[in-house]
Amino acid sequence: MPIRSDPITKPDDFPDALARAWNRHCGQSIAALFAEDADFVNVSGLWWQGREAIAKPHDKLLQTAAYGQTTLTLDRTRTRYLTECMAQVLCQFTLSGRLHRDGSPRGIQLWMVSALLQRQQANGWLALNAQCTGITAGREALIAMGKITRPDNITPRDL
């Protein structure tokens, strides 16, 4: 059965809608924010093409013990209108509640999502593509976040 689209009223609403869909642990809700022929590159670099291909692995992942209790929280966002019908949305999220295989809690993860949205005929917006990138706590990231001042004074505590 095809996944019904769920257009949002403006591109600025995409990050919150994505977080709500994730927090419902429903891959179909995530995919509904995308055009039927959309592209999605996940945090591991896998490229999924089409709404069904976006929904299925998200549904499977969000039902696992590792991700079944996770929460995606929006940290910041920026929308840039390219035309009156196209917009790029950048958003940073914190993922919490992830578990190790043994059931012990993992630390939080930071993700960046970049999405290109297009206004649809029905006056709503859908994502044509999105890419999720994990933010790693390497030296460059720690310097940029103001956690350390020099790359040579990093300690395990900083990670």
Residue pairs with C-beta under 8 A, 6 or more apart in sequence:
2 36
2 51
2 52
3 28
3 31
3 32
3 51
3 52
3 55
4 32
5 32
5 33
5 34
5 35
5 36
5 51
5 120
5 124
5 126
6 17
6 29
6 32
6 33
7 120
7 122
7 123
7 124
7 125
7 126
8 14
8 17
8 33
8 124
8 125
8 126
9 123
9 124
9 125
10 125
11 79
11 81
11 87
11 89
11 117
11 125
12 77
12 79
12 89
13 125
14 33
14 89
14 91
14 115
14 117
14 125
14 127
15 74
15 77
15 89
15 91
15 93
15 113
16 74
17 33
18 30
18 33
18 72
18 91
18 113
19 72
19 73
19 74
19 93
20 29
21 29
21 30
21 32
21 33
22 30
22 62
22 70
22 72
23 71
23 72
25 62
25 63
25 67
25 68
25 70
26 58
26 59
26 62
27 54
27 55
27 56
27 57
27 58
27 59
27 60
27 61
27 62
28 55
28 59
30 54
30 55
30 58
31 51
31 52
31 54
31 55
31 58
32 51
33 126
33 127
34 40
34 51
34 54
34 126
34 127
34 128
34 130
35 51
35 118
35 120
35 126
35 127
35 128
36 50
36 51
37 49
37 50
37 51
38 49
38 50
38 51
38 54
38 126
38 127
38 128
38 129
38 130
39 47
39 48
39 49
39 128
39 129
39 130
40 47
40 48
40 53
40 54
40 129
40 130
40 131
40 132
41 47
41 48
41 129
41 130
41 131
41 132
42 48
42 57
42 132
43 111
43 132
43 133
43 134
46 57
48 54
48 57
61 67
62 68
62 70
65 99
65 103
66 98
66 99
66 100
66 101
67 98
69 97
69 99
70 95
70 96
70 97
70 98
71 95
71 96
71 97
72 93
72 94
72 95
72 111
73 93
73 94
73 95
73 96
74 91
74 92
74 93
75 91
75 92
75 93
75 94
75 110
76 91
76 92
77 89
77 90
77 91
77 92
78 89
78 90
78 91
79 87
79 88
79 89
79 90
80 87
80 88
80 89
80 90
81 87
82 88
84 119
85 118
85 119
86 116
86 117
86 118
86 119
87 116
87 117
87 125
88 114
88 115
88 116
88 117
89 113
89 114
89 115
89 116
89 117
90 112
90 113
90 114
91 112
91 113
91 115
92 110
92 111
92 112
92 113
92 135
93 110
93 111
93 112
93 113
94 108
94 109
94 110
94 111
95 108
95 109
95 110
95 111
96 108
97 105
98 105
98 106
98 109
99 105
99 106
100 106
109 134
109 135
110 134
110 135
111 132
111 133
111 134
111 135
112 132
112 133
112 135
113 130
113 131
113 132
113 133
114 130
114 131
114 133
115 127
115 129
115 130
115 131
116 127
116 128
116 129
116 130
117 125
117 126
117 127
117 128
118 125
118 126
118 128
119 125
120 126
135 141
137 158
137 159
139 148
139 151
139 154
140 151
142 148
142 154
142 158
143 149
143 150
143 151
147 158
148 154
148 158
